[in-house]
């Protein structure tokens, strides 16, 4: 079972608000990417199947980006109801613990590392906005 990326985004936004650490759309994008990677590492399953694309500032889930782009760099300060299972919430929360206090710019630099899945697709702009295949993410990020 997987979730819609927007549903996961709503959960992450809500959880960050509950912790008193609202996040921008940019940081949301990077955290969702790392949730995808770490969830797969822990479970061997995709948490969502929406496209992850190589944009200039790193991996982006377009459907989530366009939902929250009106916030620009401002914090998204909403709390939403969730359909995320209790078990998945525990795992997602443990992943958030690793990334919530990392700045958006640091998360961007991590995703931009040479040889990363983003780097392999983005190719200095040639692959801008192209989909990063899940198998590439798994081979480059999960190990």
ChimeraX attribute file (.defattr): number of C-alpha atoms within 10 A of each C-alpha:
attribute: neighborCount
match mode: 1-to-1
recipient: residues
	/A:1	6
	/A:2	11
	/A:3	16
	/A:4	13
	/A:5	21
	/A:6	17
	/A:7	17
	/A:8	23
	/A:9	23
	/A:10	21
	/A:11	22
	/A:12	26
	/A:13	24
	/A:14	22
	/A:15	20
	/A:16	21
	/A:17	17
	/A:18	13
	/A:19	10
	/A:20	10
	/A:21	16
	/A:22	20
	/A:23	23
	/A:24	19
	/A:25	25
	/A:26	24
	/A:27	22
	/A:28	26
	/A:29	25
	/A:30	24
	/A:31	24
	/A:32	25
	/A:33	20
	/A:34	21
	/A:35	25
	/A:36	25
	/A:37	22
	/A:38	21
	/A:39	20
	/A:40	16
	/A:41	15
	/A:42	10
	/A:43	10
	/A:44	12
	/A:45	13
	/A:46	18
	/A:47	22
	/A:48	19
	/A:49	12
	/A:50	16
	/A:51	17
	/A:52	26
	/A:53	21
	/A:54	26
	/A:55	20
	/A:56	16
	/A:57	17
	/A:58	25
	/A:59	30
	/A:60	25
	/A:61	22
	/A:62	20
	/A:63	14
	/A:64	21
	/A:65	18
	/A:66	10
	/A:67	12
	/A:68	17
	/A:69	15
	/A:70	11
	/A:71	14
	/A:72	12
	/A:73	12
	/A:74	13
	/A:75	17
	/A:76	22
	/A:77	16
	/A:78	14
	/A:79	15
	/A:80	13
	/A:81	9
	/A:82	13
	/A:83	12
	/A:84	16
	/A:85	9
	/A:86	9
	/A:87	8
	/A:88	12
	/A:89	17
	/A:90	12
	/A:91	16
	/A:92	23
	/A:93	16
	/A:94	13
	/A:95	19
	/A:96	18
	/A:97	11
	/A:98	12
	/A:99	16
	/A:100	19
	/A:101	9
	/A:102	12
	/A:103	12
	/A:104	20
	/A:105	13
	/A:106	12
	/A:107	20
	/A:108	18
	/A:109	12
	/A:110	13
	/A:111	22
	/A:112	19
	/A:113	13
	/A:114	11
	/A:115	12
	/A:116	17
	/A:117	24
	/A:118	31
	/A:119	19
	/A:120	18
	/A:121	23
	/A:122	23
	/A:123	12
	/A:124	10
	/A:125	13
	/A:126	9
	/A:127	18
	/A:128	17
	/A:129	18
	/A:130	17
	/A:131	20
	/A:132	22
	/A:133	14
	/A:134	16
	/A:135	11
	/A:136	15
	/A:137	20
	/A:138	17
	/A:139	11
	/A:140	15
	/A:141	17
	/A:142	16
	/A:143	7
